[in-house]
Amino acid sequence: MVVLIPVGLAVIVVAVTVTLALAWRASERAMHPGPATPARRLSDFPELEPEQVSVDSATGVRLAGRFFAGRSRATIVLTHGYGGNQDEMLPTAGALHRAGFSVFTYDLRGTGDSGGAVTFGVREQEDLRSAVDYLVSRSDVDDEKIGALGFSLGGATTLLAAAADPRIKVVAADSAWANVYHWLRPSIAKLLHPKDPFSPLSLKLVEWRAAIDLDELRPVEDVGRLSPRPLMLIHGTADAVVPLRDSEHLLAAAGAPAELWRVDGASHGDTVAPGGATASERVAAFFQRSLDPAMD
């Protein structure tokens, strides 16, 4: 017997199938943004002499990192943003290293030479805590003087990780979001664009594929747990990717001591560019007075 499918139903089935296929591919791009085109390279910073290291995260992935030994055993962990790699943090690493700090940078999961897939902060925060595990195992790191600074996704990840890990004594978060959806913005309008990696359907597929819940990613609900550890928030006033109000909400929810540096006219990414806010003497001085006041 031949069963005839109504034309209208066939059209719907094809449309749904195509939409799901496009959304699946979009979710793959969301979880694996692809190789970044570095705006700067390690060779641009000859004063930085890296020790190439790998960290086996408790999440089961291997993270590629670099350790830059400084004059001090006080160490700062730097975490880059979505779609970048650890080279993004080289200007900050150079500035902190010149100030005397040891610095650790690494590729987030799903980026650079690290394994795994992007989970927008869910497993990244555990990866960062595993990086701290590695650092405290080193004899040239003072386990009582570990700080952390992150940008964008890295900033939110740093807040989440530090809230659960008191070994991170000082925190700076640049362009961090208070709620992951303030950055991803999976609007109803994006339903019409299944190729968008941040469409509602794509993000639901990411959650299903990675077995995560993006609703858990609300640093504004965790930032208060950092107190009484020092916190510096940094945000460009012209940031169109993560709204300035996110850092303002984080400041309001944080306990003392906390401060917000509003960088006038800075867009998203300007703050980590060469000469940007995170490479400034102000940030280095914040870590120095909070982490190692005796540093020369």
Secondary structure, 3 states (H helix, E strand, C coil): CCCCCCHHHHHHHHHHHHHHHHHHHHHHHHHCCCCCCCCCCHHHCCCCCCEEEEEECCCCCEEEEEEECCCCCCEEEEECCCCCCHHHHHHHHHHHHHCCCEEEEECCCCCCCCCCCCCCCCCHHHHHHHHHHHHHCCCCCCCCCEEEEEECHHHHHHHHHHHHCCCEEEEEEECCCCCHHHHHCCCHHHHHCCCCCCCHHHHHHHHHHHCCCHHHCCHHHCHHHHCCCCEEEEEECCCCCCCHHHHHHHHHHCCCCEEEEEECCCCCCHHHCCCCHHHCHHHHHHHHHHHCCCCC
